[in-house]
Amino acid sequence: MSRLSQGLVLLLLGGAVLRISAFTTEYLNYVKPGFRPFLIAAGAVVFALGVATLVQEWRRPQDAARERWPAAADGYGGHAEAHQDPHAGAHAAGPGDGHAGGHGHDHSRGPRVAWLMCLPVFAIFLIAPPALGSFAAARDDVAPPPPPREVVEGYEPLRGDGPIAMPIGEFVGRAWGDPKRSLTGKQVRLTGFVVRSKKSDTWYVARMQLNCCAADAIALKVAVRGAPAPPENTWVEVTGTWIPPKSDRLPLGTVPPQLRATDVTKVPRPVEPYE
């Protein structure tokens, strides 16, 4: 890879990072919102390195010409050339040498593996991978651990008679670990995407939860009963009441909590798809 190609790749890579982080919200498909300043800073640095490399390559022929004819500006160029040893160039550098060291190879070219840096650029501009959805949630068989005791004790009592909008993670935490059973008899409203179930009378409303980025995402799922399943991966708003487990023998976190739905409404995908 030539220096010119290196500069172009850096320019494209930095531009791609800036495009998804500074000018759109696509970065939310891959990381949490708090990483936006770091993405913008990293994209700007890589973009600036690409610009500096291209400028340096553009100036290289001009600098080489000045070094080759240092006396031309003083009017002695022809005289100096006449007394120059015709074999000096051959002694200064070996055949095929890209610099005066005479090692027989050109250090101005990078390794071919550097072309792999183009893959993120193509992925962002040509494919634009969406946020994780039902495909990832259906294959995530590892249930998230029950919330710590401090978190459960920090839940506020649920007040009001109308449906209470609630993150799926909070619903799962209250259903699994709240000794006061604060969900009992309360109507809640959950927003997530549809995941199919092996049972004909059950489907899941799910949301992916991130600690850092999409690579460490885990699926939070609530089993929905009493309503027909919308198409898979559709974003919906489910209103219903918690179905307490019939037995306490199953350890917490081994099965998703259940919700008896009274209303299911299709909604647009939120800007921030993860919890």
Buried (B, 14 or more C-beta within 10 A) or exposed (E): BEBBBBBBBBBBBBBBBBBBBBEEEBBBBBBBEEBBEEBBEBBBEBBEBBBEBBEEBEEEEEEEEEEEEEEBEEEEEEEEEEEEEEEEEEEEBEEEBEEEEEEEEEEEBBEEEBEEBBEEBEEBEEEEEEBBBBEBBBEBEEBBEBBEEEEBEEBEEBEEEEBBEBBBBBBBBBBBBBEEEBBEEBBBBBBBBBBBBEEEEBBBBBBBBBEEEBEEBBBBBBBBBBBEBBEBBBBBBBBBBBBEBEEEEEEBBEEBBBBEBEEBEEEEBEEEBBB
